[in-house]
């Protein structure tokens, strides 16, 4: 079972935990996924998308965004 939101396709983040001596230990931060019934089908949706659905139900719809909602912005070089 994948740990990915079916609406915004957000997944787990990876990083390092650093101790006082700066020793690195790998860690994962998982998305807070909930199972909800939407349009007659059961989907896994993150709590951020649930919150947005409660604000404006027409704003976010499953499988309507082929890419992620939050894209990284990069500096444009001259």
Secondary structure, DSSP 8 states (H G I E B T S, - for coil): -----TTT----EEEEEE-TT--EEEEEE---EEEEEETTEEEEEEHHHHHHHHH-TTT--TT--SS-SS--------
